[in-house]
Amino acid sequence: MGKRRKTERLVVVLVSDTHAGHRLALLNPATILLDEHGVAYSPGLTDTQRYLWELYQSHVDSVAEIAGKSPVLLLHNGDVTQGDRYPAHLTLPLVSDQIIAATENLRPWFEHKGIKLRAARIIAGTGVHTWEGASEVLVAQRLQSEFPDVDCKPLRHAQIALTGQGGQVIDVAHHGPFPGSRKWLHGSNAAWYLRSAMLDELVDGRTPPRVYARAHYHTFQHVGPVRVRRCGVDVESELIISPCYTGADDYVRKVTRSIGKMDHGLVVAVFEGGLREVVPLYQELDIRTRETL
């Protein structure tokens, strides 16, 4: 009787759209910057930023509880900074300040005593938010330099084979399917996107990734498993669109056609010899103002 292959429990964390530098986005209150005279100071937080930071900290602690002694893979899936294309809502207009703030936003994952961080990948986001990929490179370099025991790299579109998971792969890229133009269509576009991506791999003679991770639309969606039959065997894949840690400015309200609610949080995918569980950690926030006149 052959030996059973050793499997390992692995916790994959999907975080995205933290938009460091935006007045309504995630900001670590411990961030230290330098003013024009070289004097150190900590930028003040808006009410939205205080809410987001408290929520973020609670999610980091929850991941530590879920992971236990298992290793953690951190995937920041795009828009680690805000950039300077839309300056009206910036509190940190300098490139250097946004890079520092983005690094500090990710610091809790590297320093948390209850998290055994194996590796981190900073995935490229929208070019206007990250100076065409410079943000991801600089943040990854800063973290790798400060935490040399954690493998930290910037990537644009990654397919990561997970060690000890039976060859299963997670495909990570920032841009994915639009959530849907109507409520009753939510999930439909994502399901077609997933099936098309799977067929694209199968046509090329490859096994589709077990998980496709996407972001960008600041809304949580989980589709699947979708099954496609190949030579009499079903192949399964799932699509996870991670939420965000940022509020709605004028531009977001415009492109979302006046969205009324936003999802703030992250997603955890637990692997043990394969995908075992998807745990969304997010809070829906109603951003409308209600009054009686």
Secondary structure, 3 states (H helix, E strand, C coil): CCCCCCCCEEEEEEECCCCECECCECCCCCCCEECCCCCEECCCCCHHHHHHHHHHHHHHHHHHHHHCCCEEEEEEECCCECCCCCHHHECCCCHHHHHHHHHHHHHHHHHCCCCEEEEEEEECCCHHHHCCCHHHHHHHHHHHHHCCCCEEEEECCEEEECCCCCCCEEEECCCCCCCCCCHHHCCHHHHHHHHHHHHHHHHCCCCCCCEEEECCCCCCEEEEEEEEEECCEEEEEEEEECCECECCCHHHHHHCCCCCEEEEEEEEEEEECCEEEEEEEEEEEECCCCCCC
